[in-house]
Amino acid sequence: MKQILLITDGCSNVGESPVMAAAHARQDGITVNVIGVIDYGTIGELGSREIDDIAKAGGGLSRIVGTPQLAQTMQMMTRKTVVQTIQQAVNKEVKKILGEGSLEDLPPAKRSQVVTVVDELSETTPLRLALLIDASASMKPKLAAVEDAIRDLALSLEAREGSSEISVFHFPGSSSEPAVLDMDWSRNVSDIRTLFGKIRMKGATPTGPAIFKVLEHFGYDTLNEHQGRMAAYSDEGEGMPGGYVV
């Protein structure tokens, strides 16, 4: 299961639409959640609407929070969207059985069994979560709260029974690099402690290009896994023939 958690405090102003980027993520099976970290009154109606639109396009949740609520909100959104994704998959299977029926149409005893399975899968299903942090200049006063929240989230994910991996990006990067990979996939909370000294705050907010950069990383990682499986397959002496004759 794959998720992007975008943490931002304002409107995008460079490059492709972040709503379009989130829609691409959803097509790739990646849920996009968005947290707007604000001091109330500093984000306009347009920014709030964009945050909501990005999450809707990405099949995720959006929340506008102050820094004191950030850690709790990150954990809640991550867990809730895991449960929602599993529920959607279960509902599809139920529809195959019941036609146009839904989970609510099952007898109480059967429905209870399905809910139990969803809860178990929520804790055991492997999860990959890419954190995408807005490091534009206006986020500088909030960076300490973001750092603490990420550590709390990592500890929460470590407590899950299933495999949970985190990668961390921040944006903007250089003019040719819309987002910077700060930490590749890791299960170790300790890896996060050295991240924030590397982040340099800048002015622009290329949210759309940054999301596309994270999608590239998910795709590159999937390609590496595929190549690894193919190499293992070849090592077993069962590789594909190098050519053929017509």
Disulfide bonds with the S-S distance in Angstrom:
none
